[in-house]
Amino acid sequence: MPYGVGFFAPGNDHGDFGLGNAWMYWDAATGKPLGASIPGRGTAGDIFMQVQFPLHSGRILGLSGKILISARASRSPC
């Protein structure tokens, strides 16, 4: 069973700005590193996938981005 550890700057524990926080994963039985998720690193396809949620939720621009997305969504017809 793997376990993960998230890294964040004080005050940004939810990864509310940018692409989110970095994570590292280890095997719980052996302690062997399994991998890492480091925002902004990887192939072009990796970065494209990483940016989808922050872009569409407005998180990529912080609070102002969330407000912008909320305002835009409230004007859209159902």
Residue pairs with C-beta under 8 A, 6 or more apart in sequence:
1 27
1 28
1 29
2 25
2 26
2 27
2 28
2 34
3 25
3 26
3 28
4 23
4 24
4 25
4 26
5 23
5 24
5 26
6 21
6 22
6 23
7 21
7 22
7 23
7 24
8 15
8 21
12 21
13 21
15 21
15 59
16 59
16 62
16 63
17 59
17 60
17 61
17 62
18 39
18 54
18 59
18 60
19 39
19 40
19 50
19 51
19 54
19 60
20 39
20 50
20 54
20 59
21 39
22 36
22 37
22 38
22 39
23 36
23 37
24 33
24 35
24 36
24 37
25 33
25 34
25 35
25 36
25 37
26 32
26 33
26 34
27 34
39 50
40 47
40 50
41 47
42 50
51 60
53 59
54 60
56 69
57 66
57 69
58 65
58 66
58 67
58 68
58 69
58 70
59 65
59 66
61 68
